Amino acid sequence: MTTTATTESCPKKSRGRPKVFDRDAALDKAMTLFWQHGYEATSMAHLVEATGAKAPTLYAEFTNKEGLFRAVLDRYIAEFASRNEAELLCPEKNVIQALADYFSAVAHCFTSKDTPSGCFIICTSSALAASNDDIANTIKERHAQQALAIRQFLDLHQNRGEIPDNCCLQTLTEYLCCILQGMSVSARDGASYEDLMKITATTLRLWPDLIK
């Protein structure tokens, strides 16, 4: 009797597709870490763990921690700061409405449950070592951009006649920036959105005296 040997084919284990690096998701996770702990206290090891990416992937994409932070800062500006400033610079609004909407948007950002409290830039810079000149200068440039947006807002409404010509806009700009920084510190200390809006209400009540 002739028997025919049959060979059973064993299915090969198929390798899973390599995980695709999600740059935006990694930036969001890195942002949370920087926002919560600051630049100095956040290491690349922490960032690797938080993002779930391999260290070589992060280095290839961002070069180093400083490069990753700069990319995170750009994302923060695009996702939060620019959106808030759009409320301020909306040409259809009068000066009080624009200021109220801007402060409300900022207060929401500072107290949101979806992100750490306070301002990302202020929180990351608060414990920055003096040796990090490049990062410090980057953060100072961003602060200058915020001040510039407020100054543009004030210029716009002064040209419309809503702010007297003799009002010192530079002093008023510095004052509003200080209020915003104080709101960030208060939010970090546990202030709620309603608490920050009380600060906004006080600022708006003082507005007639501020523009004299």
C-alpha positions as CSV (number, residue, x, y, z in Angstrom):
1,M,0.0,0.0,0.0
2,T,1.3,3.3,-1.0
3,T,0.8,6.1,1.5
4,T,1.0,9.7,0.6
5,A,2.5,12.0,3.2
6,T,0.5,15.2,3.7
7,T,2.3,18.2,5.1
8,E,0.3,20.5,7.3
9,S,1.2,24.1,6.8
10,C,1.8,26.0,10.0
11,P,0.7,29.6,9.7
12,K,3.5,32.0,10.4
13,K,3.0,34.5,13.1
14,S,2.5,37.8,11.4
15,R,4.3,40.7,12.9
16,G,2.2,43.6,13.9
17,R,2.6,46.8,12.1
18,P,5.1,49.1,13.7
19,K,3.5,51.7,15.8
20,V,3.2,55.0,13.9
21,F,4.6,57.9,15.8
22,D,1.8,60.4,16.6
23,R,3.6,63.7,16.8
24,D,0.6,65.7,18.0
25,A,-0.3,63.2,20.7
26,A,3.3,63.1,21.9
27,L,3.4,66.9,22.1
28,D,0.2,67.0,24.1
29,K,1.5,64.5,26.6
30,A,4.8,66.3,26.8
31,M,3.0,69.6,27.2
32,T,1.1,68.2,30.2
33,L,4.4,67.1,31.8
34,F,6.2,70.4,31.3
35,W,3.1,72.3,32.4
36,Q,2.7,70.4,35.6
37,H,6.4,70.1,36.6
38,G,8.2,72.9,34.8
39,Y,11.1,72.7,32.3
40,E,13.9,71.9,34.8
41,A,12.2,69.1,36.6
42,T,11.1,67.3,33.4
43,S,13.7,64.9,32.1
44,M,13.9,63.1,28.8
45,A,13.3,59.9,30.7
46,H,10.1,61.3,32.0
47,L,9.1,62.5,28.5
48,V,9.8,59.0,27.0
49,E,7.6,57.4,29.7
50,A,4.8,59.9,29.3
51,T,4.6,59.9,25.5
52,G,5.1,56.2,25.1
53,A,7.6,56.9,22.3
54,K,11.1,55.3,22.2
55,A,13.9,57.7,23.1
56,P,15.5,57.4,19.6
57,T,12.2,58.4,18.1
58,L,12.0,61.6,20.2
59,Y,15.6,62.5,19.6
60,A,15.1,62.0,15.8
61,E,12.0,64.1,15.8
62,F,13.1,66.9,18.2
63,T,16.9,66.6,18.7
64,N,16.8,67.0,22.5
65,K,14.7,68.2,25.4
66,E,15.0,71.8,24.4
67,G,13.8,71.1,20.9
68,L,10.8,69.2,22.2
69,F,10.0,72.0,24.6
70,R,10.1,74.5,21.7
71,A,7.7,72.3,19.7
72,V,5.4,72.1,22.7
73,L,5.5,75.8,23.2
74,D,4.5,76.3,19.5
75,R,1.6,73.9,20.0
76,Y,0.5,75.7,23.2
77,I,0.5,79.0,21.4
78,A,-1.5,77.6,18.5
79,E,-4.0,75.6,20.7
80,F,-4.5,78.1,23.5
81,A,-2.8,81.4,23.4
82,S,-3.7,82.3,19.8
83,R,-7.3,81.3,20.3
84,N,-7.5,83.4,23.5
85,E,-6.0,86.4,21.7
86,A,-8.5,86.1,18.9
87,E,-11.1,87.0,21.5
88,L,-9.2,90.1,22.3
89,L,-8.4,91.3,18.8
90,C,-11.9,90.7,17.3
91,P,-12.7,93.9,15.5
92,E,-16.4,93.6,15.9
93,K,-16.3,94.0,19.7
94,N,-16.1,97.1,21.7
95,V,-13.2,97.5,24.2
96,I,-15.2,96.2,27.3
97,Q,-16.7,93.2,25.5
98,A,-13.3,92.2,24.0
99,L,-11.5,92.5,27.3
100,A,-14.2,90.6,29.2
101,D,-14.3,87.8,26.6
102,Y,-10.5,87.6,26.6
103,F,-10.2,87.4,30.4
104,S,-13.0,84.7,30.4
105,A,-11.2,82.6,27.8
106,V,-7.9,82.9,29.8
107,A,-9.7,82.0,33.0
108,H,-11.2,78.9,31.3
109,C,-7.7,77.9,30.1
110,F,-6.1,78.4,33.5
111,T,-8.7,76.4,35.4
112,S,-9.6,73.7,32.9
113,K,-9.7,70.1,34.2
114,D,-8.3,68.9,30.9
115,T,-4.9,70.5,31.5
116,P,-2.8,71.5,34.5
117,S,-3.8,74.7,36.1
118,G,-2.3,78.1,35.4
119,C,-0.5,79.4,32.4
120,F,1.8,76.9,30.7
121,I,4.5,79.6,30.0
122,I,4.5,81.0,33.5
123,C,4.4,77.5,35.1
124,T,7.3,76.2,33.0
125,S,9.5,79.3,33.6
126,S,8.9,79.8,37.3
127,A,11.6,77.4,38.4
128,L,13.9,77.9,35.4
129,A,17.6,77.8,36.2
130,A,19.7,80.8,35.2
131,S,21.9,78.5,33.1
132,N,19.0,78.0,30.6
133,D,19.5,81.2,28.7
134,D,18.1,79.9,25.4
135,I,14.9,78.6,26.9
136,A,14.6,81.7,29.1
137,N,14.9,83.9,26.1
138,T,12.3,81.9,24.2
139,I,9.8,82.3,27.1
140,K,10.6,86.0,27.3
141,E,9.9,86.4,23.6
142,R,6.5,84.7,24.1
143,H,5.7,87.1,27.0
144,A,6.6,89.9,24.7
145,Q,4.2,88.6,22.0
146,Q,1.4,88.5,24.6
147,A,2.2,92.1,25.6
148,L,2.2,93.1,22.0
149,A,-1.2,91.6,21.4
150,I,-2.6,93.6,24.3
151,R,-0.9,96.7,23.1
152,Q,-2.4,96.2,19.6
153,F,-5.8,95.8,21.2
154,L,-5.4,99.1,23.2
155,D,-4.1,100.9,20.1
156,L,-7.1,99.7,18.1
157,H,-9.6,101.0,20.6
158,Q,-7.8,104.2,21.2
159,N,-7.9,104.9,17.5
160,R,-11.7,104.3,17.7
161,G,-12.0,106.9,20.5
162,E,-12.8,104.3,23.3
163,I,-9.6,105.1,25.1
164,P,-8.5,108.8,25.7
165,D,-5.5,110.0,23.7
166,N,-3.7,111.0,26.8
167,C,-3.9,107.5,28.3
168,C,-0.4,105.9,28.6
169,L,-1.0,102.6,26.7
170,Q,2.4,101.1,27.7
171,T,1.6,101.4,31.4
172,L,-1.9,100.0,30.8
173,T,-0.4,97.1,28.9
174,E,2.0,96.3,31.7
175,Y,-0.9,96.5,34.2
176,L,-3.1,94.0,32.3
177,C,-0.1,91.6,31.8
178,C,0.4,91.7,35.6
179,I,-3.3,90.9,36.2
180,L,-3.0,87.9,33.9
181,Q,0.1,86.6,35.5
182,G,-1.6,87.0,38.9
183,M,-4.6,85.0,37.7
184,S,-2.2,82.2,36.6
185,V,-0.6,82.1,40.1
186,S,-4.1,82.1,41.7
187,A,-5.2,79.2,39.5
188,R,-2.1,77.2,40.4
189,D,-3.0,77.7,44.0
190,G,-6.5,76.3,43.4
191,A,-8.6,79.3,42.4
192,S,-11.7,78.4,40.3
193,Y,-13.0,79.9,37.1
194,E,-15.5,81.9,39.2
195,D,-12.7,83.2,41.4
196,L,-10.7,84.4,38.4
197,M,-13.8,86.0,36.9
198,K,-14.2,88.1,40.1
199,I,-10.7,89.5,39.3
200,T,-11.9,90.2,35.8
201,A,-15.1,92.0,37.2
202,T,-12.9,94.1,39.4
203,T,-10.6,95.1,36.5
204,L,-13.6,96.0,34.4
205,R,-15.1,98.1,37.2
206,L,-11.8,99.9,37.5
207,W,-11.6,100.5,33.7
208,P,-12.8,104.1,33.6
209,D,-10.1,105.0,36.1
210,L,-7.4,102.9,34.4
211,I,-7.8,104.8,31.1
212,K,-7.8,108.3,32.6
